[in-house]
């Protein structure tokens, strides 16, 4: 029998281990090199950008519409020129700390300002134009002060840009405030914004790009979200001229009023490349079909989707109902609020479908929040403090839910236009699933009056017999009685409710083969 030299044996083992280590290091180096490849201003290059895992894990954010439009609402005069409204906007009770205290108390994982909304006013300390919130209006760097305060907490910074062309806009790169009439902009005849072909003038686009770049470089947001003006596809989608990415011929010319493609690409490549310099992973969020898939995350405005979605998405939801003209995104006491029960049900439903919510929480014109707004946000925060493990950092399961409630008007603007009547009323039969590691969460959207039957989890369903290790009701100390039958998982709830709405069962699964 041949004898093995122990030295050679150990040397061989060392060589194998070294090879594995070097291979791992090489893979890490390749990954780092890929992550650091400069992005070029074209879609093929930009598709190499990945939505960061922390954004996929984030399920609840808050932002706030606050500006000259708040003054217009308070005045009751919808025809007040925005330049005049800006001069009357004082914001004497604005406190970045109090805002972020409220956002944190509500359980938000990311938050930030509406940095630019429709008119020529910028809510940051701009060197490009004097029409900014430091030189005019409240004389405060709204974006900067909120960014500083948010970074003191365990939260990410989002900034939204609503540079729509429907109301007042900018004049190239100078300091002039321009507020053209609505009809001139819509018809493409305003000479400041449009050229003779009815398309954006290069000077206008240059001014847009410079403002967007300035805000991004000054405050380094973790998430940038652009509204309808970025690509111009939302209006076509709402008119059903653009359906599923296909133009439907309705006998009329197709007009998209968004930012020109090469300017979009330039901005995104700047943002992604700057993020590499900052050493952080960033996310970009857009509307409808404004950019090709595979680059960023899409948003559904004040709406919801039916069915489990294969790509992560976001719904920006207004805390106010769509009831009073001219606007509901800015605070109006005449608008009814969505209560915490409705918002938590929406959060559970959207999370189960691979989504997340960005909730608009509008302050009053003076910069403070109403007691009614605080009450509902505190209730959301209390629920998330208890049940957050079923929402934060979860993944969608193979089945998103069961029960009769269905979104009746999926898509943009489907959750709040008709006094909230189109928002589903969820019952104890409506269950939404999320998962994390070996734990599966079944969120019951109302308190069961009797035993709860979860049909997805019978032993002829998704979970095999013996796969369930334990079931508990989050927030309850009572032992939960349960039985897995052929047709359903049957759960008996305790007598006492652990919270006021949406009750989370934690189902611990075990592996039957190790």
Secondary structure as UniProt FT lines:
FT   HELIX           6..35
FT   HELIX           43..46
FT   TURN            47..48
FT   HELIX           53..57
FT   STRAND          60..64
FT   HELIX           68..75
FT   TURN            78..79
FT   HELIX           82..88
FT   TURN            92..93
FT   HELIX           96..105
FT   TURN            106..107
FT   STRAND          110..117
FT   TURN            133..135
FT   TURN            137..138
FT   HELIX           142..150
FT   TURN            151..154
FT   STRAND          156..162
FT   STRAND          169..170
FT   TURN            172..173
FT   STRAND          177..178
FT   HELIX           182..186
FT   TURN            187..188
FT   TURN            191..193
FT   TURN            196..197
FT   HELIX           202..219
FT   STRAND          223..226
FT   HELIX           228..230
FT   HELIX           234..238
FT   TURN            239..240
FT   STRAND          242..243
FT   TURN            244..245
FT   STRAND          246..247
FT   HELIX           261..278
FT   STRAND          283..287
FT   TURN            288..289
FT   TURN            293..294
FT   STRAND          297..301
FT   STRAND          313..318
FT   TURN            333..334
FT   HELIX           340..352
FT   TURN            353..354
FT   STRAND          355..360
FT   TURN            365..366
FT   HELIX           371..387
FT   HELIX           388..390
FT   TURN            391..393
FT   STRAND          401..402
FT   TURN            412..413
FT   TURN            419..422
FT   TURN            428..429
FT   STRAND          431..436
FT   TURN            437..438
FT   STRAND          439..444
FT   STRAND          452..454
FT   HELIX           455..457
FT   TURN            459..460
FT   TURN            465..466
FT   STRAND          468..473
FT   TURN            474..475
FT   STRAND          481..484
FT   STRAND          489..492
FT   STRAND          503..509
//
